[in-house]
Amino acid sequence: MQDTNIGNIFHEGELVAHRRYCADKPLVPISLSGMIRNEISLPLANFLESQPFFFIATSNHLGQCDCSFRGCEFNVSGEFYPLLKVLDTKTIIFPDFSGNNLYNSLGNIIVNTNIGMLFVDFQNRSRVRVNGTAEIIEDKNAFSKIWPSATRYIKVGVEQAYPNCKARIPKMVMAPLTDSFFYN
């Protein structure tokens, strides 16, 4: 379970923002520890592994940010390979595929291991955040049985995992036989 000391859950900027913008709603350590976890529960692992995409945020050594999309790869018969795997309550692994060759995310991870992951389920209007540290696994054979065309893998050490409110998430459904979305 997460430490119930508010100073161990939030950094100073978050605490200042809360005091400034939400002073009438005090932070309650016990409620927060039930929401913001430092590990992935089984139901949360099932949710993460069932998603077709997520977003990652990384930053360089100066704190300049980059946000990137990560989606499932299809096999030759048109079925999805898994998006990611939850290896244990503190570890997520996901593949890195050949892309635009800019290496924004990987370059950032090399100089700053902090990573944020955002999962949004538009069909059920729910989302989950995972924050932690990332490590690049260079051995392209390490998880090749799961992701045969991956060039490397990103291993995430989970520091925070929590659901986020569904406010302002539009209801969307996956279009049949395609990987695009449309509004419902």
URMO-V510843 format. One line per field, one symbol per residue. ss: DSSP state (2 for helix, 1 for strand, 0 for the rest). phi: phi as a letter, one per 20 degrees, with the letter a starting at -180 (. if undefined). burial: # if it has 24 or more other C-alpha atoms within 12 Angstrom, else .. Layout:
ss->???
phi->???
burial->???
This chain:
ss->0000022220022222222220000000222222201000022222222200111111100000111111100100000100011111001111110000000222222220011111111000011111111111100000000000000111111111111100000001110000001110
phi->.fgefgfeedegffffffffdbfecffdgfffffeeddbdfffffffgfeeeabdcccbefenfebcceccfdeefeneffgfbcefafdcdcbeddgcemelgffffffdbffbcccdcdffdlbbcdccaddceefffegcffecfdfeacdddefdbbbfcfegmeffccffflbdddbfd
burial->.#......#......................##.#######..##.###.#########......#.######.......######..#########......###.##..###########...############.....#..##..#.############.....................
